[in-house]
Amino acid sequence: MTPSNCSLLAFMKQRRMGLNDFIQRLATNSYACKHPEVQSILNLSPPQDAELMNTNPSPPPSPSQQINLGPSSNPSAKPSDFHFLKVIGKGSFGKVLLARHRTDDQFYAVKVLQKKAILKKKEEKHIMSERNVLLKNVKHPFLVGLHYSFQTADKLYFILDYINGGELFYHLQRERCFLEPRARFYSAEIASALGYLHSLNIVYRDLKPENILLDSQGHIILTDFGLCKENIEPNGTTSTFCGTPEYLAPEVLHKQPYDRTVDWWCLGAVLYEMLYGLPPFYSRNTAEMYDNILNKQLQLKPNISNAARHLLEGLLQKDRTKRLGCTDDFIEIQNHVFFSPISWDELNAKKITPPFNPNVTGPNDLRHFDPEFTDEPVPSSIGCSPDSALVTASIKEASEAFVGFSYAPSMDSYL
């Protein structure tokens, strides 16, 4: 393996880390910690909404403090309804598995989250946001759909559309960069999805190639809504420190209030990466990368069109009050000259032929999933409801924290 390939591999591995894990590693890097901007960032609490931050450990939730995630759309669902076939993704709190329903033989992506891991990091509210946002996404062609959700004593289950064209990250990893027409098509579909979320007063906050999937025809599907922030009015702001290091906007790093234009910064970063192969301010040295995001002037090589250059300069404007999209949001993106070849009505109707066809032969075709996931054995516990020996005090505590997410089956059957 060449040195450049080793560097790329290291970059890919780093990109799979969540922000919590990233900050823990950053905190152990003595050189990085000396950088004033990094020191400022490390003074923050873990990435959570400001209203949840508390320096004292939280006691177990009492009935009055339980987080109610709303009624179940399928209260009788249970893990044994599914035949779990392959691991197709992993995250901080669990795994995503390809599963076939035993009754209707339909294939689904089932996201299985460990309650104890969520509670340990005090991330209940983000899980609630993910479910709420998923329930609102059924009307948009470029957002993953939630069929229903349910829970057992120790796990939460999201039954999602199964998308097997591969992560945009996976295709970028293989091809290094895309030609401009392909990058335009993907960024248009992404922008359409972000514009729709903004119309619901939702800021996505975590746009990156790992969260952008291709369906079997090659259309974009945005997934993973755990960091979405709801109820952000057109001029509203929030101040939570969260996201993925390479894509953090300057105002987030500065710990300033930010608004929906943070998503347009991320769109600019993803478009830049599609055209050039790396995020715009990337450095293997994390302190230097943060310094670049805050202070370095955007550098664009001359191998892109003037329209692409102008769009990137608008989206990657460090001052959010001057960023493209700050006044009329998605309309400004839509009307940019870079997207003049795009008919937005045809795009949203999926009438534009995608520039790349994943050529999958069917649901069992896993060629576009990383073998790092698919080679992993499916845990036997995924498809089981916990028996009485497993229902410990800690599991009971976990089960009480997610009232209303949905139940499957009644807790009485475990005791």
Order of alpha helices (4+ residues) and beta strands (2+ residues): alpha-alpha-alpha-alpha-beta-beta-beta-alpha-alpha-beta-beta-alpha-alpha-beta-beta-alpha-alpha-alpha-alpha-alpha-alpha-alpha-alpha
